[in-house]
Amino acid sequence: MSNCKGLKGRKYTKCMKAYNAASKKIFPTFNQPTDTVITTQGKGSRSAILAHNRLSASSYGKPQLNSQRTSMWSDGTIKASTLVKKSTKNKR
């Protein structure tokens, strides 16, 4: 997953398309207007990466049931993703 902050125009559109595609691959029920996917990736302790991901996701709101996915690669990289509903508050 990538961070699209600070991008404008075509680069932003391309980044958001990639974000939507990657999010739908991990969570087939992903709906971009109402959901956010928080991803943490690293090498080392699996429990530490999952805890960091949970902590990051908790700042956005309460995760749903069965909303966390974890992937491991042969080089030792662990990727944890959590699906969180966006807040409905008006942002200024």
Secondary structure, 3 states (H helix, E strand, C coil): CCCCCCCCHHHHHHHHHHHHHHHHHHCCCCCCCCEEEEEEEEECCHHHHHHHHHHHHHCCCCCCCCCEEEEECCCCEEEEEEEEECCCCCCC
